[in-house]
Structures are given as C-alpha cells and as structure tokens.
C-alpha cells in the first residue's frame, strides 16, 4: 500500500543572508533536479517553497481567533518549504527524504506520514 509523507523543510534564515544570486540559483537548481527525479520515479505528489517574509500565526485568545505576524526572519528555525512524497513504507520514505538536497548546512527535515481523511 502506498502512503503519502509530508517533508517539512526546516532551515535557519540567517544561513542564506549573505549568499549571492548565483549561489541561490545553484541551490534552487539542486532542489528542482531532485524534485524532477522524484517525479520521474513516481514518488513526488507535490511540494512548494514558502515565501521568506513572515507569515501569520493564528491562536485562540479568549475564545476568539487572533492573527499575529510570524515566524520572524530572526527566528532560529523556520519551515522554508514542503514536499509530499509517495512511498510504500516509513523506511522507504526515510530513504527518499535522505536524498533531498535540503539536508546540508544544518538544515533538517521533519518527515510525517499523512493520515488520509477519507
């Protein structure tokens, strides 16, 4: 049985602050090549890079939803993007995730199996 797995790509924003445009393009190319390889092998179900600036956090305060800015650029760890992979087992999902170019320079991946709603 095939399962889907969410890869949450954790990173430290400050790591990219001093990179040149060429260095950033090289990183983007590595991710694109990896995603293409996963797609060709039938493992890629989706994925997106998240924008670098901000985002919003929603929390209940006195029973009402309140939106605040965050996470902040100076945060030590943020989620910079996601991928969704298809795999036959947790072990296969781990093996596929281990080939992701995100695993360098102190970045890390949180791997979660998706529990289908229906």
ZIFENDA-V848940 format. One record per backbone hydrogen bond with DSSP energy under -0.5 kcal/mol. CO is the residue of the C=O (numbers start at 0). NH is the residue of the N-H. Records with the same first field share a line. If there is no record, write none. Layout:
BEGIN
CO: NH / NH
END
This chain:
BEGIN
2: 86
3: 113
4: 6 / 84
5: 7 / 111
6: 8 / 82
7: 9 / 109
8: 79 / 80
9: 107
10: 12 / 77
11: 14
12: 15
13: 16
15: 18
19: 23
20: 24
21: 25
22: 26
23: 27
24: 28
25: 29
26: 30
27: 31
28: 32
29: 33
30: 34
31: 35
32: 36
33: 37
34: 38
35: 39
36: 40
37: 42 / 43
38: 41
42: 44 / 85
45: 83
47: 81
51: 53
54: 69
56: 67
58: 60 / 65
60: 63
63: 60
65: 58
67: 56
71: 74
77: 10 / 79
79: 49
80: 8
81: 47
82: 6
83: 44 / 45
84: 4
86: 2
88: 92
89: 93
90: 94
91: 95
92: 96
93: 97
95: 98
96: 99
99: 102
101: 103
103: 106
107: 9
108: 110
109: 7 / 111
111: 5
113: 115
END
